[in-house]
Amino acid sequence: LSNTLHAVQVLLTLPVIKLSYRADLLPSLSDLGMSEWLEA
């Protein structure tokens, strides 16, 4: 039973990690795009 609960926890945690990872990447990407656009 503990193995099943652990597997479910992993499956639920992975999408959250991906979403937070993208949320962290988006501001830095937009900052890079804006700085390049302003310099051009």
PyMOL commands that set and color helices and strands:
alter all, ss='L'
color gray80, all
select helices_A, chain A and resi 2-39
alter helices_A, ss='H'
color red, helices_A
deselect
rebuild
show_as cartoon
